[in-house]
Amino acid sequence: MRICVLGSGYVGLVTGACLANMGNHVICTDKDAVKIGKLTAGDVPFYEPGLQEIIKFNLKNGRLSFTGDLKKAIELSDIIFVAVGTPSKKDGAAQIAHVVSAAKDIAVAIKKGYKIIVNKSTVPVGMGDIVTKILKKNGISRDKFSVVSNPEFLSEGTAVSDFMSPDRIVIGASDNRAFNTITELYRPLNAHIIFTDIKTAETIKYVSNSFLATKVSFINEIANICEQIGVDVTTVASAVGLDRRIGRKFLNAGVGYGGSCLPKDVLALIDVSQKAGYVPRLLKAVDEINGKQIDLFLEKIKKSFPKPSGKKIAVMGVSFKPGTDDTRSAPSVRLIKKLLSLGFSVQVFDPAVKNSPVRGAVVCKDIYSALKGCDAAAFVTEWPQFKQLNFELVKKTMKKPVIFDGRNIFDPKIMKESGFKYFGVGR
């Protein structure tokens, strides 16, 4: 099929590259000329395992291309995926300006033939109707297009495999022609497909992410209780997670969730709910608990170092999760800012993040350089490399053997036996 992807960010690039890898002809577009130049050369602007390889392969085989000419790309395509950003406003509502702009670009470019416009971006419920109105307002007759909601369920660090081996594919549409075409597009994946109306598809995306965020905040609430009553939350979570009705995933206590999806999607669903006249008390609590986790973690550091001036601390892990270089809404960013404001000197290390997102923090080239001469180390991202530390070398490298484990990476008993002063979450 002939496909155009509007927006060559995280979702757009993964979607375009994977669709090309399935044998389709894909044109990815972006208004950033510098980005288009780099992508044409096979240079991916962010870290995602496996993505660069399939981009280079499909560029070489002529199934994937990049351009800044949105009009031409739309004209040459039968299916147009909209994969632009919808970040949060200050009040938590999703910004739809980029989606509206994309819809207007599509309206201008449609000259002949029939087009299917697929919303891949996470959008507020009702966005499909807004896109339809924009196209009709710009003179595009209803028989010339269909609007589809096809939300993405990609996890950073495993996005390529998530796309190629999905748990489910959700297709929201209002006509059989669109259903049949998009179903055929995804047929090679042999996945479970859910057919629904557009508004329901839009809602499914928000509810999925909000439920995952709820599991994280729930186990963090339990962790805070466990600390008070002298119980280890990791044992509790492992036992509870073995219940098939609950599941073990997303029951890892720590400093809270981050990234580009969970924080903004929880806030967006809260906003949608309140505008509809319902106060979502549980979702508000989920967001509140998540916001407090980094503050509770910081309190442990402050209690151990009541006079932080002149003290040096290593922040280990900057990305919001392992397997990505994404620092959007990362707990580490808030922590680094707070530590610097208190007077700590901060050294950071992350295997994927090469530049500090916070001015004043010193980026180090490896684990032991970051730990060198530090009074304490705070582990904020659970990169696999951290689990393989040589504790004897760590002790010799650090000024003081003090570990604040924001992801419960280490065994408290082993840390104590190794001579470390150890602080976990809910332990």
KOLLUM-801592 format. One record per residue: x negated, z negated, y of N, C-alpha, C, O in turn; residue in three letters. Coordinates in pm, whole numbers, plus 50000, padded with zeros to 5 digits. Example, Ala and Ser with C-alpha at 12.3 -4.5 7.8 and 13.67 -1.06 7.14 Angstrom:
486814922049431487704922049550486804922049670485764915449668ALA487154929249775486334928649894487104921350003486594919650114SER
***
This chain:
499175000049880500005000050000499135000050125497964996250121MET499705004250236498985004650364499404992450445500564990950483ARG498424983850470498704970750529497864968350653496704972250659ILE498474961950751497774957650872497924942550883498994937050859CYS496834935750920496874921350940496524918551086495414921451130VAL497474912851159497244909451299496664895351307497354885551277LEU495404894451346494724881551352493704880351241494054879851123GLY492424879751279491354878751179490724864951181489504863451177SER491594854951186491134841151173491104837251027490964845850940GLY491234824451001491094819450865492124825750770491754831650668TYR493404824550803494464829650715494434844850710494574850750602VAL494254851250826494254865750830493134872150749493354881950678GLY491934866550760490794872050686490954870450536490724879850460LEU491344858650494491524856250350492634865350296492484871450190VAL493744866150368494864874650326494454889250318494704895850218THR493814894250424493414908250427492404911650319492544921850251GLY491384903150304490344905850205490904905650063490564914149981ALA491774895950034492334894949899493304906449869493314911649758CYS494104910449966495004921849946494224934649923494624943049842LEU493104936249995492244947949972491634947449833491504957649765ALA491264935549792490654933749659491644936749547491244939549434ASN492944936149579493984939449482494254954449477495084958949398MET493544962349562493674976849557494424983149672494654995249672GLY494824975149770495544980449886494574984949995493394981249994ASN495074992950088494274997050204494664988150321495804988350367HIS493704980150368494004969650466493174971450592491964973550587VAL493864970550707493194970550837493434956850900494574953150927ILE492354949350923492464936350991492154938351139491194945151175CYS492964932451225492784934251367492514920951437492854910351386THR491914921951553491704910251637491414915051778490864925951798ASP491774906851877491524910552017490124906952061489704910652171LYS489384899851977487994896052005487054906951955486814908151835ASP486534914952047485684926352010484404922051941483934928851849ALA483834910851984482594905951922482844902351776482044905551688VAL483964895551750484314891851613484504904251526484034904651412LYS485184914351580485414926751504484094933351468483924938351357ILE483144933451562481834939251535481114932151423480524938451336GLY481164918951424480504911151320481174913051184480494914451082LYS482504913251183483234915051058482984928850998482884930350876LEU482884938851083482594952451036481234953050966481004961250878THR480334944251009479004943450947479004933950826477964931850764ALA480174928350794480274919350680479914905050709479684897250616GLY479854901350837479464887850877480714879450902481424881651000ASP480974869850815482174861450825481884849750920480854843150905VAL482754847151018482474837051122482694822451079482494813351160PRO483084820150954483254806450907482884805850759482754816050692PHE482714793750711482294791750572483504790450480484324781450496TYR483594799450383484634798850281484084805050153483834817150151GLU483874797250049483264802349926483934814849871485144815249852PRO483124825149846483594837549785484154847849880484314859449841GLY484454844150004485114853350097484184864550142484574876250143LEU482964861050181482044871250230481774881950125481644893750158GLN481674877750000481394887349892482504897649877482224909549864GLU483784893249880484854903049861485064911449986485534922849977ILE484734905950104484804914050226483784925350220484114936850246ILE482554921950186481504932250177481834942650071481624954650092LYS482344938249958482664947349848483744957349889483624969249861PHE484794952449956485904961249993485614969550117486204980250135ASN484714964850204484224973350313483484985350256483694996650298LEU482624982650159481814993050095482695003250023482395015150021LYS483784998449962484655007349886485775013549969486635020549916ASN485765010850100486695017450190488125012450189489015018950244GLY488375001150126489734995850123490004985950236491154982450262ARG488944981450304489084971550410488344976250535487214981050527LEU488994974850649488344978250776488814968650884489804961550867SER488084968750996488394959751108488434967751237487634976951257PHE489384964351324489514971551450490144962851557490854953251527THR489874966451681490514959951794491694968151845492394963851937GLY491904979851787492984988751827494254985151749494544991251646ASP495004975451800496194970751731497234981651715497884982751611LEU497404989751819498435000151817498195010151704499115013651630LYS496945014651690496625024351587496785018151448497285024551355LYS496335005751434496424998951305497884997451260498204999251143ALA498754994051355500174992451324500795005951287501585006751193ILE500435016351360500965029751333500605034451193501405041151127GLU499405031051146498915035851017499415027550899499145030950784LEU500145016750927500525007450821502025007150797502835010050885SER502385003450673503795001850635504194987150637505354983750662ASP503224978250610503474963950610502544957450712501334959950711ILE503094949150798502304942650904502374927550885503434921450901ILE501244921650851501174907050838500774901050972499794905151033PHE501544891351016501224884051139500554870851098501184862151039VAL499264869751131498484857951091497724852451212496494851551211ALA498474849051314497874843851437498074828751444498874823151370VAL497354822251533497384807651543498674802251603499264808251693GLY499084790651553500234783451610499864768751627500454760051562THR498884765851713498434751951731499514743151794500524748051844PRO499264730151790500244720651844500154719851996499074720652054SER501314718452060501364714852201501174699752212501094692852110LYS501094694752334500904680352354502044672152296501834660752254LYS503254677852294504404670552242504584672252091505544667152034ASP503654679552026503704681551882504364694551840504214698751726GLY505104701051931505744713751897504704724651874503624724451934ALA505024734051787504104745151759504134755251873505194758851923ALA502954759851913502864770352014503154783751947502514787251847GLN504094791252001504474804051939504064816052023504444827351993ILE503284813652129502924824452221502234836052151502514847652181ALA501344833052056500604843651987501514851851895501334863851879HIS502494845151834503444852151747504344861151831504614872551793VAL504794856151945505624864052036504844876252085505384887252091VAL503564874152121502724885152167502544895652057502574907652083SER502354891051933502194900251820503464908451800503394920451773ALA504624901851812505904908851796506074919651902506574930551873ALA505654916752023505734926652131504784938252107505124949852133LYS503584935352056502614945852022503184955051914503014967251920ASP503834949051816504434956951707505534965951762505644977651725ILE506364960351851507474968051909506984980251985507584990951979ALA505884978652057505314989752134504735000452042504795012352072VAL504154996051929503425005251841504315012751742503925023251692ALA505505007351713506365014151615506905027051674507665026851771ILE506505038151616506955051251665507905057951567508935063451605LYS507525057451440508365063851338508215056351206507295048451186LYS509145059251117509085052850987509645038750988510135033751089GLY509545032550873510095019150852508945009350832508015012150757TYR509004997850900507934987850891508504974450842509634970650875LYS507694967550763508024953850724507074944550796505854945450780ILE507644935450876506824925850950506874912550875507944906750856ILE505704907950832505614895950750504964884650830503814885650870VAL505704873950852505154862250919504354854050817504924847550730ASN503024854550830502144846550745501764833550818501414823550755LYS501834834050950501544822151030502564811151000503714814050965SER502144798551014503074787451001503844786351131503284782951235THR505134789151125505944790451247507134780951243507574777051135VAL507664777351360508854768851364510034775751296510124788051295PRO510924767751241512114773251177512924780951280513254775651386VAL513254793351247513974802151340513104812851402513604821151477GLY511804812751371510884822551431511214836751386511024846251461MET511714838151264512084851451215513164857751302513134869751329GLY514114849551345515174854451434514604858451569515044868351628ASP513634850751618513014853851748512294867251742512404875351833ILE511534869451633510814882251616511804893851611511584904351672VAL512894892051537513914902451527514504905851664514684917551697THR514804895651744515364897751878514374905151969514774913752048LYS513084901851958512074908452040512004923352008511934931652099ILE512034926651880511974940751839513214948351885513104959451936LEU514384942351869515624948851910515674950452062516144960552113LYS515194940152134515174940652281514284951852331514514957452438LYS513244955052253512324965752292512744979452237511944988752234ASN513984980452194514534993452157514304997852013514535009451981GLY513844988851927513634992551787514924990251711515404978851704ILE515495000651654516764999351584516584991351455515514991451394SER517644984551414517564975151301517204981951170516664975351081ARG517464994751155517135001751030515665005851023515235011450922ASP514905003251130513495007251134512544995851092511334997951080LYS513094983951070512194972951035512924961950958514154960950962PHE512134953950889512604941650826511624930550861510434933050875SER512134918650876511274907050902511284898150778512334895250721VAL510104893850738509934885650618509134873250652508194873750733VAL509494861950592508674849950600507964848150466508604847150361SER506644847950471505824846550349504724836350377503564840050396ASN505084823450379504114813150417502904812650324502984815750206PRO501764808650384500534807350305500364793050257500784783550323GLU499744791750139499454778650083497984778250042497654775849926PHE497124780750139495684781750113495004768750153495244763350261LEU494154763750065493344751950096491934756450130491314764150055SER491424751750242490064755450280489094750450175489184739150128GLU488164759050138487214755850032487584762349900486724764749815GLY488894765249882489354771849759490354782949793491184786549709THR490284788249914491314797449964491404810349884492504815249859ALA490264815949845490274828649771490974826949636491834834949599VAL490604816549563491244814149433492694809949451493534813249367SER493014802849560494404799249587495264811749608496404812349561ASP494714821549677495454833949702495624841949574496714846949545PHE494554843149496494574851549377495274844949258495734851849167MET495354831649258496024824349149496974813849208496734801849193SER498024818249275498894808849347499824800849256500214805549149PRO500184788749300501204780849230502554787849240503334788149144ASP502824793349357504074800449381503904809449502503024807249585ARG504764819649510504814828449627506244827649681507204829949607ILE506364824549809507674823249872507934835649957507134839050045VAL509044842349931509424854150008510804851650068511804850749996ILE510854850650200512114848850270512474861650343511704866250427GLY513624867450312514034880050375515554880950377516244872450321ALA516054891350442517514892950452518004906150394519184909250403SER517084914050335517524926650275516694929950151515534925950141ASP517294937050057516664939949929515444949049941514524948049861ASN515444957750040514304966850056513024958950082511974961750024ARG513114949150171511964940850201511574932250080510394931150047ALA512574926250015512294918149896511544926249791510524921749738PHE512034938149763511454946449657510034950749691509164950849604ASN509794954449817508464959049857507434947849849506344949849795THR507764936249904506804925149903506614919749761505524915449725ILE507674920049681507544916149540506574925349468505734920849391THR506694938249493505784947949431504344945949478503404947449400GLU504194942449604502854939849658502154928649581500974929649550LEU502924917949550502334906349482502414907049329501924898149261TYR503014917549276503214918549131501914916849051501954910348946ARG500764922349095499524920749017499094906248996498334903348904PRO499574896949081499164882949068499934875648958499544864648918LEU501014881648910501804875948800502174861348830502054852548744ASN502634858948951502934845348996504434842648999505244851948998ALA504784829849004506184825849018506624828749162506044823349257HIS507634837149178508104841049311509444834449341510374834949260ILE509534828349459510764822149504511374831049611510764833649714ILE512604835749586513304844249681514294835649759515074828149700PHE514254836849891515154828749973515384835550107514864846350133THR516174829150192516354834450327515174830350414514364822050373ASP515074836150532513894834250617513744819750662512644814250655ILE514814813550708514724799750758514284790050648513514780750674LYS514774792150528514384783350418512904784850387512214774950361THR512414797150389510984799550363510134792750469509104786750438ALA510564793650595509824787050703509814771950685508804765350713GLU510924766450638511024751950616510144747450501509534736750508THR510074755250394509284751750275507844748950312507244739450261ILE507284756950399505874755150439505674741550505504744734250469LYS506514738150601506384725450672506584713550578505874703550586TYR507564714750490507864703750399506724701550300506374690150268VAL506134712350250505014711350155503854703550216503354694050156SER503434707550336502304700750400502654686450442501804677550436ASN503874684350484504284670950525504314661350406504004649550421SER504694666450288504694657950171503274654150129503014642750091PHE502354663850137500954660850105500394650450203499684641250163LEU500714652150330500274642350431500874628650403500224618350424ALA502124628450355502774615750323502054608650209501904596450212THR501614616150109500874610049998499564603750048499194592850005LYS498884610750139497634605450194497884592650273497204582550253VAL498864592950361499154581050442499684569650356499424557950384SER500434573050252500944562650163499794555150095499774542850095PHE498844562550039497744555749968496834548450067496214538450031ILE496744553350190495964546150291496664533150331495994523150357ASN497974533250336498724520950362498484510950248498254499050273GLU498524515850125498264507250009496834502050013496574490549977ILE495884510550055494484506350066494334494650163493584485250137ALA495044495450274494974484650373495544471550317495064460650350ASN496574472850233497114460950166496114455650064495894443550054ILE495504464849989494544460849885493374452949943492914443249883CYS492914457050058491804449750122492184435250150491364426250136GLU493424433150189493874419750226494084410650105493934398450114GLN494434416649991494754408549874493644408649769493784402649662ILE492534415649799491394415449708491544424149586491174420149476GLY492094436149604492294445649493491614458849529491564462449647VAL491094466049429490434478849453491454490249445492044492549340ASP491654497149555492664507649563492354519549472493264526549429VAL491074521849443490734533349357491284531449216491734541149154THR491254519249166491824516349034493344517649037493954523248946THR493934512449145495384513449161495824528149166496764532049097VAL495144536149248495504550249265495344558049135496174566449103ALA494274555249060494044562348934495164559548835495654568648767SER495574546848826496644543148733497984548948776498724554348693ALA498294547948905499554553148957499604568348943500644574048910VAL498464574948969498414589548963498594595348825498924607048811GLY498394587348720498614592048583500084593348549500444599348448LEU500934587748632502384589548616502704604048650502444608548762ASP503284611448554503544625648574504514628348688504534639348744ARG505304618448722506234620148835505514619548969506064623749071ARG504304614148970503574611949095502374621349108502274628849205ILE501474621149010500294629849013499144623549090499354615949184GLY497924626849050496734620549107496274626849239495634620149320ARG496604639649262496104646449381496644640149509497794635749515LYS495794639849611496114634649744496374619549743497004614249834PHE495874612649640495964598049638494564591949652494224582349583LEU493784597649742492444592449768492434585549904492554591950008ASN492274572249901492254564650026491004567850106489954570950048ALA491104567050236489944570050321490264568850468491114560850509GLY489574576850547489734576150692490824585250745490974586750867VAL491594591550654492734599550699492524614450681491414619150658GLY493624621750693493574636350679493254642950812493454637050919TYR492754655250804492444662950925492694677650896493514681050811GLY491974686350967492114700650945493134707151036493684700851127GLY493384719951009494254727751097495704727951052496554733451122SER496014721950935497374723050882498154709950881499164708750949CYS497684700050804498474687950787498834681150919500004677950940LEU497864678751009498234671851134499284679351215500264673451260PRO499074692351234499984699751321501334702351255502354702951323LYS501344703951121502604706851054503514694651047504734695851056ASP502914682751032503714670451038504334669051175505524666151187VAL503534671151280504054669951417505114680551445506104677851514LEU504914692651392505884703351416507214700451348508274703151405ALA507174694751226508414691451157509134679851227510364679451231LEU508354670651280508944659851361509674665751481510804661851512ILE509014675351547509614681751665510874689551629511884688451699ASP510824697251521511994704951476513154695551445514294698151482VAL512834684651377513854674951338514524668551461515744667751469SER513694664251556514224657451675515064666951760516074662851817GLN514644679451769515424689251844516764691951778517734695951844LYS516824689551646518084691451573518944678851576520064678651524ALA518404668151640519194656151657518954645151555519734635651546GLY517854646351477517564635951377516174630251401515214637651423TYR516064616951396514774610251414514114608151277514624600251197VAL513014615151246512364614151115511404602251109510194603851130PRO511934590451079511124578351086509954578350988508874573551021ARG510154583750869509074584150770507934593050818506764589150808LEU508254604750869507214613950916506454608151034505234609951046LEU507164601151121506494594651234505524583951185504434582351241LYS505914576751081505034566551024503824572850957502714567450966ALA504014584150892502904591450829501844594850933500644592650910VAL502284600151046501354603851153500694591551214499494591651242ASP501464580951233500924568651293499874562151203498824557951251GLU500154561251074499204555450979497914563450977496824557850976ILE498054576650975496864585250972496004583151096494774582951088ASN496654581751211495914579851335495154566851341494134565851409GLY495664556651270495044543451276493884541751177493074532551192LYS493794550551076492774548450972491354548551028490524540450987GLN491074557551119489714558351174489434546051260488294541451268ILE490464540751325490284528651407489984516451319489154508151355ASP490654515551205490384504551112488974505551055488294495451036LEU488534517751029487174520150979486144516151084485124509951055PHE486454519951209485544516751319485434501651339484364496651373LEU486514494351317486504479851333485494473351238484844463551275GLU485354478851118484364473551023482944475251076482094466551060LYS482714486851140481394489551198481134480151316480054474351327ILE482124478651402481994469951519481774455351479481014448151545LYS482424451051374482284437351328480874434651276480334423751293LYS480294444851211478924443451159477874444851269476774439451259SER478244452151376477294454351487477994451151620478374460251694PHE478164438251649478874434351772478134438551899478744439652005PRO476814440951887476024445752000475404459251962474254459751919LYS476164470351978475724483451929474614490152010473994499651962PRO474374485452131473344491752214471994491552143471524481052100SER471384503252131470084504352065470174506151915469154508151849GLY471384505551859471574507351716471784522151685472414529551762LYS471254526351571471364540351531472184541251403471944533851307LYS473154550351402474024552051285474084566651244474154575551329ILE474064569151114474184582851061475624585351020476214577350947ALA476194596351067477524600451023477334611850923476884622650959VAL477684609250799477434618750690478714626450658479664620950603MET478694639050694479874647550678480604648950809481024638950869GLY480784661250854481464663950981482744671950959483724669851030VAL482744681150863483944688950834485064679850785484784668950734SER486314684050800487424675350764487554673450614488214664150568PHE486924682450534486924681350389485734689150334485184697450406LYS485324686750209484224694550153484624709050130485804712150115PRO483634717950129483894731950100484264740350219484624752050204GLY484184734650340484514742050461483644737050576483074726250570THR483554745150683482864740750804483854737850916483464736951033ASP485124736450880486194734150978486184719551025486274710350944ASP486064717551156486074704051212487334701151293487404690951363THR488324710051284489564707951360490284695351312490564693751193ARG490584686451406491254673651378490524665451272491134657151206SER489214667751256488444660251157488284645651201487974643151317ALA488494636051111488284621951145486874619251196486674610351279PRO485904626751147484504624751188484324626751338483534619751402SER485054636351394484904639351537485354627351620484674623451715VAL486484621451584486974609551655485984598051639485714590651734ARG485464596551518484544585551492483264587051574482804577351635LEU482704599051576481464601351652481674598351800480834591851863ILE482784603051855483074600551997483154585552026482614580652125LYS483834578251939483994563851959482674556551944482384547352021LYS481854560551847480544554051828479644556151949478974546851994LEU479634568352001478824571352119479304563352241478504558352319LEU480634562152255481184554852370480854539952363480784533152466SER480644534752241480284520752223478804518152249478394506652268LEU478014528852250476584527152275475674529952157474464528652169GLY476244533752044475424537451929474714550751954475224559352025PHE473524552351895472904565451883473404571251751473434564251650SER473794584051751474424590051633473634602051584473344611251661VAL473304601851456472694613351388473694618251283474314610151214GLN473854631451272474854636751180474244646951085473254653651116VAL474854647750968474494658250872475734663050799476574655050758PHE475834676150784476894682350705476324695150643475674702850713ASP476534697450515475974709450450476444722650509475734732650500PRO477644722750569478204735350620478264736050772478244747050828ALA478324724750839478444724450986477044723451047476344713551027VAL476664733751119475304734351172475184729551316474084726551363LYS476304728751386476304724051525477274712551540478384712851488ASN476844702151613477714690551630478904694051720478714700051826SER480124690351679481304692751763481404682951879482284684151964PRO480484673151882480504662951987479144662552056478104660851991VAL479154664152187477904663452263477324649352257478044639452274ARG476034648652234475364635652229474934631652090474054623152074GLY475544637651987475164634951849474044644451808474094656251841ALA473044639351738471904647351696472154652951556472384645351462VAL472104666151542472304672651413470984672951336469954676951389VAL471034668751210469834668351126469904678951017470994682950975CYS468734683250970468674694550877468974690750733469354699350653LYS468814677950699469094673750562469554659250559469544652350661ASP469944654750440470504641250424469544630450469469914621550546ILE468304631150421467364620250446466844620250589466454609750641TYR466834631850654466474632250796467534625050879467224618150976SER468794626750839469904620250911469864605050894470234597650985ALA469434600550777469404586250748468174579150803468144566950814LEU467164586850839465874581050879466004571650999466494575451105LYS465554559250979465514549551087466854544051130466944537651234GLY467924546551051469274542351091469584527951048469144523250943CYS470354521251133470804507751102471994507851006472294497750942ASP472654519250997473804520550907474104535350886473664543950963ALA474874538250781475334551850755476834551450727477314543050650ALA477564560550790479004561650768479304574950699479054585550756ALA479824574450578480154586550502481614589950526482524582250494PHE481834601850585483174605350631483744617550557484954619750560VAL482894625450493483334636850413482714635750275481524632950262THR483514637850171483044635350035482364647649973482784652449867GLU481324652650038480554663749983479904659349851479414648049843TRP479874667949749479274664449619477814659849630477374651449552PRO477084665349727475674661749744475484646749767474484640949726GLN476454640749832476334626549865476424617649740475914606449739PHE477074622749637477224614949515475924614249435475804606149343LYS474964622749470473704623549395472534617249470471384620749444GLN472814608249561471744602249643470774593849560471164587249463LEU469524594449599468494585649544468524572849628467994572549739ASN469144562349575469364550249654468054543149693467974537049800PHE467054544149608465764537949641465154544949762464584538549851GLU465274558249764464744565949878465574563250003465024562450113LEU466894561849986467774558850099467354545550163467264544550286VAL467114535450081466714522350132465394523150209465244516750313LYS464454530850157463164532250225463294540050355462554537850451LYS464254549350357464444558150473465164551050588464814552650704THR466184543050553466984536250654466274523750706465454517650637MET466614519950828466084507650885466734495650819466074485750788LYS468074496650799468834486250731469724492650625470304503250651LYS469854486650507470684492550399472164489050413472694481150335PRO472814494950513474224492250538475014505350525474734515150594VAL476004505350437476784517450410478264514850438478854505350387ILE478854523650522480304523650545480844536250477480594547450522PHE481584534350369482034545350285483484548850317484414542750265ASP483654558850403485004562750446485774571150347486924574650373GLY485164574550234485864582450132485744576249991486094582649892ARG485254564049985485084557149857484314565649756484714567249641ASN483184571049804482334579549721481564571249619481364575549505ILE481124559349660480204551549579480894539649510481954535049552PHE480264535049403480744523449329480234510749398479014508849409ASP481134502149445480694490049517479724481449437478774476049493PRO479934480349306479074472149222477654477649219476684470149232LYS477544490849202476224497249198475524495949333474314493549340ILE476294497449440475714496249574475154482249597474064480549652MET475914472049555475474458249571474214455649489473274449249536LYS474194460649364473034458849277471804466049331470674462049304GLU472044476749407470944484449464470454478549596469504483749656SER471084467749640470624460749759471264465149890470724462549998GLY472414471749880473094476550000474224467150042474874460949957PHE474434466150170475634459650223476674470650233476494480250309LYS477744469450158478684480750138480084477350187480594466450162TYR480704487150257482084486050305482824498850268482484509750314PHE483854497550183484674508950148486014508350217486184501150316GLY486974515850164488344515750219489274510950109489424517550006VAL489904499450130490824493950032490124488349910490674488849800GLY488914482949927488134478149814487654463949839486974458149754ARG
***
